[in-house]
Amino acid sequence: MSLPVHERIDPLLLEPKRLQICGSLAAVEEVEFATLRDLLGVADSVLSKHLRTLDEAGYVTATKQKASTGRPRTWLRLTHEGRTALRGHVAQLRRLAGDLAGVAPHGERGG
């Protein structure tokens, strides 16, 4: 039986940087590319690659705006679909962690 998207582990978010991207974007309305890059401590190319994957899934959107310096700036936002996937992913991780809390370590017998 397959769980609804809002109640399941999302394979795209199993990659730590993509989970960090979505978690960071969930905390704000939007963020500039360079700010997110610096927050995550990754190269432009690494962030771009993960953003492309998340964009193709419909989880993030990017908007380009020309700054007063004339240099274009890219603003990133988590979509409704992205927020739903992130909430479901985190909720399922919490459920799994809760299930494991009562399990005795390997080789030991519970009380």
Backbone as CSV, one residue per row, in Angstrom:
resi,resn,N_x,N_y,N_z,CA_x,CA_y,CA_z,C_x,C_y,C_z
1,MET,0.848,-1.179,0.000,0.000,0.000,0.000,0.895,1.244,0.000
2,SER,0.626,2.144,-0.898,1.430,3.361,-1.028,0.835,4.482,-0.177
3,LEU,1.708,5.176,0.565,1.259,6.290,1.395,1.055,7.533,0.542
4,PRO,0.113,8.403,0.922,-0.047,9.677,0.212,1.226,10.503,0.341
5,VAL,1.440,11.430,-0.590,2.660,12.240,-0.622,2.894,12.976,0.693
6,HIS,1.832,13.348,1.382,2.001,14.091,2.627,2.312,13.182,3.818
7,GLU,2.505,11.872,3.572,2.797,10.948,4.662,3.944,9.997,4.335
8,ARG,4.808,10.342,3.380,5.825,9.382,2.989,7.221,9.990,2.899
9,ILE,8.200,9.092,2.949,9.592,9.478,2.689,9.672,9.865,1.217
10,ASP,10.268,11.000,0.932,10.409,11.458,-0.442,11.830,11.152,-0.917
11,PRO,11.977,10.315,-1.941,13.312,9.943,-2.421,14.182,11.145,-2.806
12,LEU,13.581,12.201,-3.318,14.354,13.392,-3.676,14.958,14.063,-2.452
13,LEU,14.287,13.954,-1.324,14.750,14.628,-0.113,15.659,13.759,0.747
14,LEU,15.942,12.550,0.283,16.907,11.713,0.995,18.330,12.234,0.810
15,GLU,18.557,13.003,-0.240,19.868,13.616,-0.471,20.001,14.778,0.506
16,PRO,21.014,14.775,1.371,21.111,15.783,2.433,21.075,17.238,1.962
17,LYS,21.740,17.573,0.890,21.746,18.976,0.446,20.365,19.403,-0.037
18,ARG,19.636,18.513,-0.703,18.281,18.879,-1.146,17.354,19.059,0.050
19,LEU,17.530,18.227,1.071,16.738,18.391,2.294,17.085,19.727,2.963
20,GLN,18.370,20.074,2.999,18.783,21.351,3.578,18.222,22.527,2.776
21,ILE,18.237,22.411,1.462,17.695,23.479,0.612,16.222,23.695,0.932
22,CYS,15.454,22.610,0.929,14.012,22.740,1.183,13.747,23.224,2.601
23,GLY,14.504,22.733,3.565,14.337,23.183,4.939,14.646,24.664,5.078
24,SER,15.685,25.119,4.405,16.048,26.541,4.451,14.985,27.398,3.782
25,LEU,14.494,26.949,2.642,13.472,27.718,1.924,12.134,27.723,2.660
26,ALA,11.866,26.674,3.430,10.603,26.606,4.177,10.547,27.659,5.271
27,ALA,11.715,28.118,5.713,11.775,29.080,6.819,11.574,30.528,6.370
28,VAL,11.581,30.766,5.062,11.472,32.125,4.529,10.513,32.147,3.350
29,GLU,10.089,33.348,2.975,9.239,33.453,1.790,10.048,33.223,0.522
30,GLU,11.232,33.853,0.465,12.153,33.633,-0.640,13.553,34.034,-0.196
31,VAL,14.549,33.543,-0.925,15.934,33.846,-0.588,16.740,33.990,-1.876
32,GLU,17.747,34.833,-1.822,18.602,35.047,-2.989,19.600,33.890,-3.097
33,PHE,19.908,33.493,-4.324,20.766,32.350,-4.616,22.068,32.399,-3.806
34,ALA,22.759,33.535,-3.853,24.059,33.645,-3.171,23.923,33.469,-1.662
35,THR,22.840,33.946,-1.094,22.617,33.794,0.347,22.447,32.321,0.697
36,LEU,21.651,31.612,-0.084,21.445,30.184,0.155,22.744,29.409,-0.057
37,ARG,23.472,29.752,-1.097,24.762,29.109,-1.377,25.699,29.255,-0.178
38,ASP,25.804,30.478,0.343,26.690,30.730,1.478,26.201,30.016,2.738
39,LEU,24.902,29.996,2.954,24.326,29.316,4.115,24.664,27.825,4.106
40,LEU,24.573,27.218,2.928,24.828,25.782,2.805,26.314,25.462,2.669
41,GLY,27.121,26.468,2.329,28.559,26.245,2.174,28.911,25.386,0.981
42,VAL,28.222,25.626,-0.145,28.472,24.851,-1.359,28.849,25.777,-2.513
43,ALA,29.378,25.195,-3.566,29.714,25.942,-4.770,28.450,26.241,-5.569
44,ASP,28.508,27.264,-6.413,27.379,27.609,-7.286,26.894,26.397,-8.069
45,SER,27.841,25.638,-8.622,27.476,24.495,-9.469,26.738,23.416,-8.685
46,VAL,27.138,23.196,-7.447,26.475,22.184,-6.605,25.044,22.623,-6.300
47,LEU,24.885,23.886,-5.894,23.549,24.392,-5.596,22.674,24.371,-6.842
48,SER,23.226,24.788,-7.961,22.460,24.807,-9.220,21.965,23.420,-9.593
49,LYS,22.827,22.430,-9.437,22.444,21.050,-9.776,21.270,20.590,-8.925
50,HIS,21.336,20.818,-7.626,20.253,20.385,-6.743,18.982,21.195,-6.997
51,LEU,19.129,22.484,-7.256,17.954,23.312,-7.554,17.275,22.855,-8.834
52,ARG,18.050,22.448,-9.829,17.473,21.958,-11.083,16.613,20.720,-10.815
53,THR,17.130,19.798,-9.995,16.378,18.590,-9.651,15.080,18.949,-8.919
54,LEU,15.177,19.864,-7.962,13.995,20.269,-7.196,13.011,21.044,-8.059
55,ASP,13.510,21.832,-8.994,12.655,22.573,-9.923,11.901,21.613,-10.840
56,GLU,12.596,20.610,-11.350,11.957,19.616,-12.231,10.856,18.856,-11.504
57,ALA,11.001,18.692,-10.199,9.978,18.014,-9.394,8.845,18.958,-9.005
58,GLY,9.027,20.262,-9.277,8.003,21.241,-8.908,8.102,21.707,-7.478
59,TYR,9.246,21.480,-6.825,9.406,21.823,-5.418,9.914,23.240,-5.192
60,VAL,10.634,23.798,-6.151,11.150,25.163,-6.023,10.908,25.936,-7.311
61,THR,10.852,27.253,-7.168,10.796,28.128,-8.335,11.888,29.177,-8.192
62,ALA,12.342,29.655,-9.327,13.378,30.687,-9.349,12.876,31.870,-10.164
63,THR,13.164,33.069,-9.668,12.799,34.302,-10.352,14.051,35.152,-10.470
64,LYS,14.325,35.631,-11.682,15.492,36.488,-11.893,15.052,37.944,-11.894
65,GLN,15.811,38.771,-11.178,15.561,40.211,-11.135,16.881,40.921,-11.339
66,LYS,16.821,42.029,-12.056,18.025,42.828,-12.259,18.221,43.741,-11.043
67,ALA,19.395,43.664,-10.453,19.716,44.501,-9.292,20.076,45.901,-9.766
68,SER,20.163,46.830,-8.840,20.513,48.210,-9.179,21.905,48.292,-9.806
69,THR,22.728,47.282,-9.546,24.066,47.233,-10.138,24.021,46.744,-11.578
70,GLY,22.859,46.308,-12.024,22.714,45.778,-13.373,22.950,44.280,-13.453
71,ARG,23.453,43.719,-12.369,23.715,42.285,-12.320,22.425,41.539,-11.959
72,PRO,22.074,40.504,-12.719,20.858,39.758,-12.379,21.025,38.967,-11.079
73,ARG,19.958,38.923,-10.296,19.942,38.149,-9.054,18.820,37.127,-9.154
74,THR,19.077,35.939,-8.639,18.089,34.864,-8.679,17.503,34.677,-7.290
75,TRP,16.174,34.751,-7.224,15.444,34.563,-5.967,14.764,33.206,-6.010
76,LEU,14.853,32.470,-4.918,14.336,31.104,-4.837,13.207,31.028,-3.834
77,ARG,12.244,30.179,-4.157,11.066,30.028,-3.313,10.638,28.562,-3.324
78,LEU,10.197,28.063,-2.179,9.645,26.714,-2.073,8.180,26.772,-2.511
79,THR,7.770,25.874,-3.388,6.388,25.847,-3.863,5.483,25.138,-2.849
80,HIS,4.195,25.222,-3.085,3.227,24.498,-2.244,3.543,22.994,-2.278
81,GLU,3.841,22.466,-3.466,4.173,21.042,-3.605,5.431,20.707,-2.815
82,GLY,6.402,21.605,-2.855,7.638,21.392,-2.109,7.405,21.378,-0.612
83,ARG,6.567,22.305,-0.140,6.248,22.342,1.295,5.516,21.075,1.728
84,THR,4.596,20.621,0.905,3.842,19.401,1.210,4.775,18.201,1.271
85,ALA,5.675,18.091,0.300,6.624,16.977,0.272,7.554,17.031,1.482
86,LEU,8.038,18.214,1.810,8.936,18.362,2.951,8.232,17.992,4.253
87,ARG,7.020,18.487,4.447,6.256,18.156,5.663,6.042,16.652,5.793
88,GLY,5.654,16.016,4.689,5.420,14.572,4.704,6.684,13.780,4.979
89,HIS,7.769,14.210,4.368,9.066,13.551,4.548,9.501,13.629,6.013
90,VAL,9.449,14.816,6.577,9.864,15.016,7.969,8.924,14.280,8.925
91,ALA,7.626,14.298,8.640,6.667,13.596,9.492,6.958,12.089,9.504
92,GLN,7.267,11.535,8.347,7.563,10.103,8.270,8.881,9.782,8.974
93,LEU,9.883,10.647,8.840,11.141,10.448,9.566,10.896,10.461,11.076
94,ARG,10.030,11.364,11.531,9.700,11.418,12.961,9.002,10.145,13.422
95,ARG,8.086,9.644,12.571,7.397,8.399,12.920,8.393,7.253,13.047
96,LEU,9.304,7.174,12.082,10.307,6.110,12.109,11.197,6.231,13.345
97,ALA,11.603,7.449,13.656,12.440,7.668,14.837,11.684,7.281,16.100
98,GLY,10.407,7.585,16.155,9.587,7.205,17.301,9.468,5.702,17.426
99,ASP,9.324,5.011,16.293,9.247,3.557,16.302,10.543,2.952,16.818
100,LEU,11.668,3.572,16.456,12.968,3.041,16.865,13.294,3.339,18.325
101,ALA,12.633,4.319,18.901,12.921,4.703,20.280,12.661,3.553,21.247
102,GLY,11.723,2.694,20.927,11.390,1.587,21.818,12.118,0.299,21.497
103,VAL,12.982,0.320,20.491,13.693,-0.886,20.079,15.021,-0.980,20.817
104,ALA,15.284,-2.133,21.441,16.560,-2.337,22.148,17.684,-2.462,21.131
105,PRO,18.890,-1.982,21.470,20.029,-2.125,20.575,20.271,-3.594,20.239
106,HIS,20.869,-3.855,19.100,21.152,-5.215,18.628,21.867,-6.044,19.700
107,GLY,21.364,-7.195,19.947,22.002,-8.095,20.908,21.522,-7.940,22.340
108,GLU,20.741,-6.890,22.599,20.223,-6.669,23.948,18.744,-7.025,23.984
109,ARG,18.289,-7.395,25.152,16.874,-7.698,25.313,16.222,-6.564,26.076
110,GLY,15.053,-6.131,25.571,14.322,-5.082,26.257,13.756,-5.563,27.575
111,GLY,13.503,-4.631,28.491,13.111,-4.811,29.808,12.055,-5.590,30.293
